[in-house]
Amino acid sequence: MARKHFELTIPTKPYLKKYLHSLYGDPLIFTIENHFGICIAAFLHRPLLFHHRKELLKMRTDKFEATLTIRLPFTILTERRGGYDISDRYIITLNKLFENRFEEDLWRFCIAMNLRKIETKDAIELFCSIYNISIDEDITFDALKKKEWRFRKKMEISAPHVSRVFLEHYFSKKA
């Protein structure tokens, strides 16, 4: 029987690995029909002979201590005529995408729990429990709290501001 997938191994953070496995299953299979699969397909390239392997990227202060094995359909290679590896630069970008999704999901979860009168501390612990993330082993509680706070502040800043005058005018016309 022919294999349907090829494997791509990239370094990542332990909590992101557990988060992704909780979302997409184990083995982790991405296709061009999901967000991360499309990104990976775009990042694939054919490495040069002197391409360095990705044991531990030192381009950033982040340490990618876990290994994430992703399965991609062979059709990505044939239909898109792309490569079969990801450069170190794109590994950092891909990890940033994973991290942004993690932070947004954490923030949304905390909002939903706060609406149910559950404190942020308990919401973060419950979130980690759902995604099999070990607090203080995979990531510290303080780091999770900062991630949630920073994302919340970023969303407050980027939320569109609507003036009171506009709202009064808009709703007076509706009545």
KEFIZA-983709 format. One record per residue (C-alpha): x, y, z. Coordinates in steps of 0.05 Angstrom, whole numbers, padded with zeros to 5 digits, always signed. Example, Ala and Ser with C-alpha at 12.3 -4.5 7.8 and 13.67 -1.06 7.14 Angstrom:
2
+00246-00090+00156/+00273-00021+00143/
END
This chain:
175
+00000+00000+00000/+00028+00068-00019/+00041+00119+00035/-00006+00178+00033/+00036+00226+00075/+00107+00249+00083/+00135+00272+00149/+00165+00338+00167/+00200+00347+00234/+00207+00416+00264/+00230+00441+00332/+00178+00476+00376/+00161+00490+00448/+00134+00433+00491/+00068+00468+00508/+00055+00484+00435/+00067+00412+00416/+00015+00389+00467/-00033+00443+00447/-00029+00425+00373/-00036+00350+00388/-00098+00366+00429/-00128+00406+00372/-00110+00363+00312/-00094+00295+00342/-00034+00250+00344/-00006+00238+00292/-00010+00311+00271/-00037+00313+00200/-00043+00379+00163/-00074+00388+00095/-00083+00448+00050/-00154+00452+00078/-00132+00479+00145/-00096+00542+00165/-00030+00512+00187/-00028+00464+00128/-00034+00521+00079/+00022+00559+00114/+00068+00499+00115/+00054+00486+00041/+00075+00557+00026/+00138+00551+00068/+00164+00486+00037/+00227+00491-00004/+00282+00447-00031/+00343+00455+00014/+00412+00466-00013/+00465+00415+00002/+00495+00458+00057/+00429+00471+00093/+00438+00465+00168/+00392+00419+00207/+00345+00448+00259/+00369+00418+00325/+00360+00482+00365/+00350+00548+00331/+00391+00604+00361/+00362+00660+00319/+00316+00682+00375/+00317+00678+00450/+00261+00626+00448/+00284+00555+00457/+00250+00502+00415/+00262+00442+00460/+00208+00395+00433/+00204+00361+00366/+00139+00364+00327/+00127+00313+00272/+00077+00337+00221/+00048+00293+00167/+00031+00325+00101/-00003+00293+00042/+00042+00276-00017/-00005+00316-00061/+00027+00379-00032/+00092+00357-00065/+00061+00338-00132/+00006+00390-00141/+00045+00450-00115/+00113+00427-00139/+00142+00453-00075/+00198+00429-00032/+00200+00380+00024/+00234+00420+00080/+00225+00485+00118/+00281+00536+00128/+00301+00559+00197/+00270+00627+00184/+00203+00595+00167/+00207+00550+00228/+00209+00612+00271/+00150+00641+00232/+00111+00577+00237/+00123+00573+00312/+00100+00646+00318/+00035+00626+00282/+00026+00568+00330/+00039+00614+00389/-00009+00668+00364/-00065+00616+00357/-00049+00590+00427/-00052+00660+00457/-00117+00677+00422/-00150+00612+00444/-00125+00623+00515/-00153+00694+00515/-00221+00672+00486/-00225+00616+00537/-00210+00664+00595/-00264+00712+00570/-00315+00656+00566/-00297+00633+00636/-00299+00704+00664/-00369+00711+00637/-00386+00650+00679/-00355+00684+00740/-00293+00640+00739/-00229+00677+00756/-00173+00683+00704/-00126+00641+00747/-00175+00583+00749/-00191+00592+00675/-00117+00587+00656/-00110+00524+00698/-00172+00494+00665/-00147+00512+00596/-00081+00477+00610/-00119+00417+00636/-00160+00412+00572/-00099+00416+00527/-00056+00369+00571/-00005+00424+00586/+00034+00416+00650/+00041+00482+00686/+00113+00493+00710/+00136+00434+00668/+00117+00456+00598/+00107+00530+00613/+00104+00570+00678/+00039+00598+00704/+00068+00668+00703/+00085+00661+00629/+00013+00639+00614/-00015+00697+00655/+00029+00746+00617/+00009+00716+00550/-00065+00723+00566/-00055+00794+00593/-00014+00817+00533/-00063+00789+00483/-00121+00821+00521/-00086+00889+00520/-00069+00880+00446/-00143+00867+00431/-00165+00927+00472/-00117+00972+00433/-00137+00944+00365/-00212+00944+00378/-00245+00999+00338/-00267+01059+00378/-00336+01084+00365/-00353+01153+00392/-00412+01164+00438/-00438+01218+00391/-00440+01169+00333/-00476+01116+00375/-00528+01166+00399/-00539+01190+00327/-00542+01119+00300/-00592+01093+00352/-00635+01156+00349/-00646+01144+00274/-00666+01071+00287/-00720+01089+00337/
END
